[in-house]
Amino acid sequence: MIFALIIAPIVAGVLLVLVPRSAEAFAKWFGVALATIVFIIVALEPHASDESLRWLSRPFVANFHVGLGGIGYWIVLLLALSTA
């Protein structure tokens, strides 16, 4: 779930590039909806400590590892709350 917190705003930003300038209200509400979803994910998953994904396997091994624990959880929760 931590990976979803990282990738969701990136995907939303790419999608919002495709929205025409005349749909400003839609873009604002889309951003608010995404921020609310991210806040709910953070609030409902307090014990998501770490996540590891294999990134490259040849010619060397590289993993994407991200962790969230201790005070980091509260910082992410407050950031998600202030964004929503």
DORO-805674 format. One record per residue (C-alpha): residue number from 1; residue in three letters; z, y, x. Coordinates in Angstrom, 2 decimals. Example, Ala and Ser with C-alpha at 12.3 -4.5 7.8 and 13.67 -1.06 7.14 Angstrom:
% DORO-805674
NODE baro kegu      pz      py      px
NODE    1  ALA    7.80   -4.50   12.30
NODE    2  SER    7.14   -1.06   13.67
END
This chain:
% DORO-805674
NODE baro kegu      pz      py      px
NODE    1  MET    0.00    0.00    0.00
NODE    2  ILE    0.52    2.35    2.92
NODE    3  PHE   -3.17    2.04    3.76
NODE    4  ALA   -3.98    3.15    0.19
NODE    5  LEU   -1.92    6.31    0.76
NODE    6  ILE   -4.08    7.12    3.77
NODE    7  ILE   -7.49    6.19    2.40
NODE    8  ALA   -7.18    7.54   -1.19
NODE    9  PRO   -7.27   11.27   -0.25
NODE   10  ILE  -10.16   10.65    2.15
NODE   11  VAL  -12.22    8.87   -0.51
NODE   12  ALA  -11.33   11.54   -3.09
NODE   13  GLY  -12.42   14.29   -0.70
NODE   14  VAL  -15.76   12.61   -0.14
NODE   15  LEU  -16.22   12.21   -3.91
NODE   16  LEU  -15.31   15.84   -4.54
NODE   17  VAL  -18.05   16.97   -2.17
NODE   18  LEU  -20.51   15.58   -4.72
NODE   19  VAL  -19.05   17.66   -7.58
NODE   20  PRO  -21.03   20.85   -8.30
NODE   21  ARG  -19.33   24.23   -7.90
NODE   22  SER  -19.62   24.87  -11.63
NODE   23  ALA  -17.15   22.03  -12.31
NODE   24  GLU  -14.19   23.75  -10.67
NODE   25  ALA  -11.76   22.78  -13.43
NODE   26  PHE  -12.73   19.12  -13.10
NODE   27  ALA  -12.16   19.23   -9.34
NODE   28  LYS   -8.70   20.74   -9.79
NODE   29  TRP   -7.64   18.17  -12.39
NODE   30  PHE   -9.07   15.36  -10.27
NODE   31  GLY   -6.95   16.53   -7.34
NODE   32  VAL   -3.83   16.75   -9.48
NODE   33  ALA   -4.45   13.27  -10.89
NODE   34  LEU   -4.93   11.80   -7.42
NODE   35  ALA   -1.80   13.52   -6.09
NODE   36  THR    0.18   12.15   -9.04
NODE   37  ILE   -1.12    8.63   -8.42
NODE   38  VAL   -0.19    8.87   -4.73
NODE   39  PHE    3.30   10.09   -5.67
NODE   40  ILE    3.76    7.16   -8.07
NODE   41  ILE    2.64    4.70   -5.38
NODE   42  VAL    5.15    6.16   -2.91
NODE   43  ALA    7.97    6.31   -5.44
NODE   44  LEU    7.51    2.74   -6.68
NODE   45  GLU    7.13    1.16   -3.24
NODE   46  PRO   10.22    2.25   -1.26
NODE   47  HIS   10.33   -0.90    0.89
NODE   48  ALA    6.74   -0.81    2.18
NODE   49  SER    7.76   -0.96    5.81
NODE   50  ASP    4.53   -1.64    7.68
NODE   51  GLU    0.96   -2.79    7.38
NODE   52  SER   -1.39   -4.22    9.96
NODE   53  LEU   -5.15   -4.68    9.65
NODE   54  ARG   -7.56   -6.17   12.16
NODE   55  TRP  -10.01   -3.50   13.21
NODE   56  LEU  -12.07   -4.95   16.05
NODE   57  SER  -12.21   -8.50   17.36
NODE   58  ARG  -14.93   -8.33   20.02
NODE   59  PRO  -15.00   -7.66   22.99
NODE   60  PHE  -11.28   -6.96   22.67
NODE   61  VAL   -8.72   -7.13   19.89
NODE   62  ALA   -7.72   -3.89   18.20
NODE   63  ASN   -5.42   -3.68   15.19
NODE   64  PHE   -4.64   -0.79   12.87
NODE   65  HIS   -0.87   -0.77   12.45
NODE   66  VAL    1.01    1.81   10.42
NODE   67  GLY    4.67    1.78    9.52
NODE   68  LEU    6.90    3.70    7.17
NODE   69  GLY   10.65    3.50    7.29
NODE   70  GLY   13.84    5.46    7.47
NODE   71  ILE   13.36    9.20    7.28
NODE   72  GLY    9.57    8.78    7.33
NODE   73  TYR    9.68    7.39    3.78
NODE   74  TRP   11.51   10.46    2.51
NODE   75  ILE    9.11   12.82    4.29
NODE   76  VAL    6.11   11.07    2.74
NODE   77  LEU    7.81   11.12   -0.68
NODE   78  LEU    8.52   14.86   -0.43
NODE   79  LEU    4.98   15.54    0.77
NODE   80  ALA    3.55   13.59   -2.17
NODE   81  LEU    5.87   15.47   -4.55
NODE   82  SER    4.90   18.87   -3.17
NODE   83  THR    1.20   17.98   -3.37
NODE   84  ALA    1.44   16.92   -7.02
END
